[in-house]
Amino acid sequence: MSHLRYLLDENCNARILRGLRRRAPQLNVLTVSEAGLRGDPDAAILEFAATEQRVVVSHHVRTMTVHAKARLLATKPMSGLSLVFQDYPVGQAIDDLVLIAEVSTVEEWQGKMIFLPV
């Protein structure tokens, strides 16, 4: 069983990134910019995440959902997608993402999509 790792989309609130790194420094969190994917389309980000077995965290609820469903329909791997609504409190999003990482594995997230708040 592998530990959960995140890939934060470039539109993801920077306060979520800072909070994750401060509250759970052991958590493996990578941003799209750090991965060299800045400006890449959602489909490319999901492809990279599947290759690296990372759960994507994004605020792009409408577009990421479309691309994730297309991957699943095409039977392509998807290592997970966590969609955070823009108006969801940052502190709560951080708490939820830390908890998710603590209690689940990469294997459990294959082909899964969740929305925060749940």
N, C-alpha and C positions, 0 to 999 in steps of 0.2 A: 504494500500500500504506500502510495506516494503522498507527500504533503501537498496541500493546495497552494498554488502559486497564481498571482494575479497579473494581468496586463491592463493597465488603466488607459482608456481611450484619451485622446488629446483634449476632448471636451470635458473630461471629468474634472470636477471642482478640485483645484489645487489644495484646498484645505483638507479634503479627504485623503489625498496622498500624504500630506504632512502628518495628519492624525494617525494614519495607519503606521507610518514609519516611526512615529514617536511612541504610540501605545503598544505596538507589537513589532519591535525591531527585528525579531527572529523571522518575521513573515517575509516571504520572497515577493516583492512588489516591483514591477517594471513598468515604466510608462512607454507609450507609443513613441514619444520623442527619443527616449533612451535607447529604444530598439531600432532607431533609424527609420521609422515608419511615419514620421510627421507628414500630414497631408495625403497619406495613402487612403484609398477608399475603404469603406467598411468591410467589403468582401476580402480584401487583402489582409486586413487586421485579423479577421476571423481565421484566415488561412494560416497566418503566422502563429496565432494563439494555438491552433490545433497542432501544428508542428512542434511547438514548444510545450504543449500540454499546460496551457495557462487559461484561467477563467478570465474572460474579458469583463471589465467593469465600465459601464458607459451610461451617459444620460440620453443618448440617441435612441429613445424608445421606439420610435416609428421605423427608422431606417435599419437599425441593427436587427430588429425583429424580422424584417423582411429578408435580410441576407442570411440570418441564422436559419430561418425556416427553409430557404432555398438550399442551403448546405445539407440540411437534414433530408429534404425530399430527394436530393441527388445522392443520398447515402454517403456523403463526405463526412469525415470526422469533425466533430465540434466539441471542444473541451469544456464548454460551459459559457454561459452568458448571464451576468447579473446586471439588470437594468435598474438604475436608480432615478426615480422621478426627481425633476429639478427642485420641487418644493419640499422634498423630504429633508428634515433637519440633518445637517452635516454630522453632528455628534452621534445621532442615532444610526446614520449610515455607516460610520466608522465602527461603532459597537457591533452592528449586524455583520459587517464584513469580517471583523476579527473573530466573532463567534463562529461564523460559517467556516472560516479557515481552521479553527481549532477542532471542530467536530466532524469535518468531512474530509474526504480524500479526492484526489484527481480522478480516480476511477469512478467514484460516485457521481461526478459532474458530467461525464460523457453524455453529450446530446441534451443536456438540461438547460433550461432558461428560467430564471426567476425575476420577479419584479420586487423592488423595495419601495415602499413597505410591502411586506408579505400579506 
